[in-house]
Amino acid sequence: MTWLRYNGRVMKEMATGDLIVGVLAALGVVVLLVMFVYVVKQIILRKD
């Protein structure tokens, strides 16, 4: 987010890139959460 303040004149071009980065970050967080839940479920199932 710092490059947006640093380059005010390129803000319009970077807006789409920033959106893509935000979407990728959100997808990454979702994938990490799904993997975490999966691993926890596997550990619980193995204990039983």
N, C-alpha and C positions, 0 to 999 in steps of 0.2 A: 504493500500500500504506500510505501514511502516514495516510490518512483513517480506516483501520480502527483505528489506535491512538488517533487523536484523538477519534473518536466510538465509545466502547466500547458504549454503549447501543444504537446503531443497527447493531451488527455483524451481527446475524442478517439484517436487511433488505439490507445491503450485500453479504452473502456471495454471493447469486445474481448481483448486478451485477458483483462481482469475478470470478466464474466466467465470465460472458459476456465481460468485458474480456480475461480470460486466453485464452479460446478465439479471440476476434478477433485478439489479438496473435499467437497461434500460427499462425492462418491467414495473417495478413499476412506473417509470416516465411517461411512455406512458399511463398507467392506470389512474394515477393522472390527466394527461392532459385531457383524455377523460371524466373523471368524472367532472372536472372543466367546460369543454365546455357544458356538459349535464346540469349541475346545472344552468349555466348562461342562456342557452336556455330556461330552465323551468321558470326562473325568468322573462325573457323577454316575454314569452308566457303568463304568469299569469298577467302581467301588461296590456296586450292588451285586 
